[in-house]
Amino acid sequence: MAGEEPDSENSEGKKKLERWLNKGMKIQMTDGRTLIGVFLCTDRDRNVILGSCEEYLRSPDSGKKEDPRILGLAMIPGYHIVSIHVDEDRAPGQSVM
């Protein structure tokens, strides 16, 4: 039925978000910063809350070593997010990426 499709699609998205809870997440932002932390929640405006968050001015994947700025708990506005990478293999208690 047509009425069931949005519910099943909605529940699939909800299940995916639930799988991401407490997983390591790397977010690239429009200003070039990279935030790495633990995914705690999101909302309908695509804002994301990361715990134990670290901020890098350059991508941590670049060759140059850079000390991160420790943010702790951070809210990232959805309109500033360029890309998201979730480390789904990380077990609880392991260090983030």
Secondary structure as UniProt FT lines:
FT   TURN            2..3
FT   HELIX           4..20
FT   TURN            21..22
FT   STRAND          24..29
FT   TURN            30..31
FT   STRAND          34..42
FT   TURN            44..45
FT   STRAND          48..56
FT   TURN            60..61
FT   STRAND          69..76
FT   HELIX           78..80
FT   STRAND          81..87
FT   TURN            88..89
FT   TURN            92..93
//
